[in-house]
Amino acid sequence: MTTTVAPASAPSWSFTEISPWRREPSLREVCAIAFLSGVIFVLIICASQNYFAKVDNFGDNGAYMSVASAIRHWDFHGLLVEHFWGLPYFMAALSMLTGISDRASLLVICVVASFASLSFVRQLWGGWVAALFAVVSFDWMQRSFLGGSEPLFAALLFSSFLALRRQRWVLAALLAALATVCRPLGVFALLGIGITLLWKRQFVKCAAATATGAAIGLAYILPLWRYFGSPLANVHGYDPQGKMFGFPFYAIIKGTILYPAPWTNLVLSFGWILLVSAAVIVALRSRRYRAYAREFPAENIFAALYLFSIYCYNYPSWARGSFPRFAIPVVPFVLFAILPRIPKDRRLLWVLAFLMSALAAISAIGLRMVLASIRPVL
């Protein structure tokens, strides 16, 4: 029996299995990377414009704060019902408990949920996936540090998966149901739980999980039914024509043709579309990923249905440009699928933290606005 030994003349910068920079990032390092990204992101925003004004006007934050205020006062007169109310319910609860403003509660929830999501991702898929998840997506950083429903949705979704792995089916259904009232495609996690339990012939647990999800759903729709005349008021407000889904890629292609966009936006959105699509192909061909899918079927039922739905999203004005944001919940699946092909050097993670957070902030501000602001200095 022979033992292979690395040559003594190997350069000091070459990587071996014992290189400390190739060790899996710890939770502390993942959080430190995310914290650094957040600090850089916020500082760049503050250098360009009023940070709190940016929060108020970013994405759907204005609508979320209006709904949270209406919930706190239980007065829904004149309220536009369009977005799902899961996040505003959490915001209203935090505001009532602490006395902080709706804006502050939004930011606290988003930041805490973002870091909680990283912890859950590390427990589910490992430190490399968690660290990369913290830095690869502009939209994730923007929603984490400016506000949006995605961090809370991700935290509830990933904690549901963690409960599943611990065979706590009712808790998993509860968390998945709470995720669903934040973003409706969380229903695919509930379907994954139900299908898995039926496949395992655990009918009592399936009934308990179903009852838990139904109870959360009923509690959610009753105020909508009472004050807006329909239990699906959110759905009708968001999708009045009832044509949310169509043929795969149709709206993505149509929207690209009909709605001109800056080349930077096209590169970003099509980069994510190609990356996610490539990861799907890699996953289907990978024994490693297929073994993971067999071991944890509910997670992968969610991922498959969720991916199919965002490919079929039927609004041309949003399907391509918003694809990177829509893809946030499946980014850990994408990273896990392609992980063997990703260079593993923790120094690269810190470089990405600097670079990607700066680019994410510039993207949030707008490249033209940034160039206009620095032109007088130059």
PyMOL commands that set and color helices and strands:
alter all, ss='L'
color gray80, all
select helices_A, chain A and resi 20-22+27-48+51-57+61-73+86-98+102-125+127-135+138-145+150-165+169-180+184-199+203-228+233-238+250-258+263-285+287-295+297-311+316-319+323-326+328-341+346-365+367-374
alter helices_A, ss='H'
color red, helices_A
deselect
rebuild
show_as cartoon
